[in-house]
């Protein structure tokens, strides 16, 4: 597979009938759901699941998605979605990149970048990342990726 960056975190996806819109391909909103799923699974792999977020009263909340839809996905397509943490300030913001590929033909269907801000769950306000976030997300940072 030709990934944009080295050492991606990857999830496998299959396009379901419910993902298809009136134009006969996966709806753009489905892609956003896949981005969220991939980011969550990566966070879980790093030891930062929903239970840990609640314990810490902190979460990484999306503030911006930038998505380039490059090609369509169709029902029953088997896909791979990769993510990388490419930037963070170790205080409030973190940025992930994504690449969605159809392995059967090597086509990149989507490239995206999402910016997250650390919030305090109890208030919904921006709040500095706890040490557990720095310890969990830090080792996954791609140096020189931007």
N, C-alpha and C positions, 0 to 999 in steps of 0.2 A: 504494500500500500504506500502511496506517495502522500505523506502528511506534510503540512506546511511547516511544522516544527517537530523537533525530536521529542521522544518519550511522552506521547499523548496518553491521557486517560480516555478509554474508549468504552462505549456501550453499543450493543447490537440492538437494532430496531427492525421491525417488519411493518410495512404499511398495511393497515387494516381497512376494510370496506368503509368503516365509519370515518376514516381520515380523509376520504375522497369527497371533493366538492362538486358542484354542478358543472365544472369545466373538465371533470374527469381525472384530476390529479389531486395530490395531497394539498389540503387547504393551508394557506400561510399561517393560520392560527395554530395548526397542529405542530408546525415547526417550532413555534415558541414554546409549546408544551414539551417538546423533545429537548430543547435547550435547558429548560428548568429541570427536567428529569436527569439529564446528564450532570448538571452542576450539583444537584442534590446527591447523586450517587458518588460523585467525586468527594464531596464534603464528608459523606458518611465514611468513605474509605480512609479519609484523613482523621477520623475519630470525632468529627463534628456533626453529629446527627441532631434531630429535632429535640430529643431529650436533653442533650448537652446544651443546645441553644436555650432551652427553657431553664435549665439549672443555672446558667450564667446570666439569664435575663438579657441576652444579646442575640442578634440575628444579622445576617447579611441580606439586605433588601435591595432589589433591583431599582435603579434610578434611571437607567438608560439602556436600550437595546439598539444596536446598529446591525442591520441584517441585509446581506446581499443574497438575493434568491437567484441562483445561477442556472438551474435546470430543474425540471419537474420530477417528482417522485410519483409512482403509480402503484395501484393496489398490488399487494404481494411482493413489492420490491423489498429486498433485504438490504439494510443500510447499516453503516457504522458512523457514529457521531463521536468526535474527539473533542476534548477540551484541554486547555492549558491556562494556568494562572500566569498572566504576563506582566502585571504591574500591581503594586500596592504601596501605600504610604505607611503601613504599620500603625496607622491611627484610625482612619475612617474609611478610606476607599480601597477597593480592589477591582481589578479588571480581568476578565476571562476572555479568551478567544475560543471559537468553535469552528470546526470544519465537518460538514456532513458529506459522506462519500457513499456511492453505490459501488461496492466491490466487484460486481459482475462485469462492469465495463470501465471501472476506475474513474468515473465521472464525479467531480465535486459538485454537489447540488446547492450548497449553501456555505457561506462564510459569515460569521457573526462575531460581534464583540459586545459584551455586557459589562456595564459598570455597576458595582454594588457599593452600598454604604452601610456601615455598621450602625444598627439602631438598638436602643434599649426596648425590649419587648413590652415592658409594663407601661411605657409612655409613648412609644412610637417615635421618639426623638433620636436624632443622631447622637451616638455615644462612642467614646474611644473603645477600640478593640481590646478585649481582655487578653492576658498573657496566653491563655489556652488557644486563642485564634492565631496569635503570632507563632506559637509552637506548632500548631496543626497546619496552617496554610503556608507558613514560611518555607518549609522544605520543598513544597510543590512549585514554588515560583520559578518560572523560566527566566534565567538571567539573559539579558540582551535580546529579548524576544520582540520588543516593539520596534 
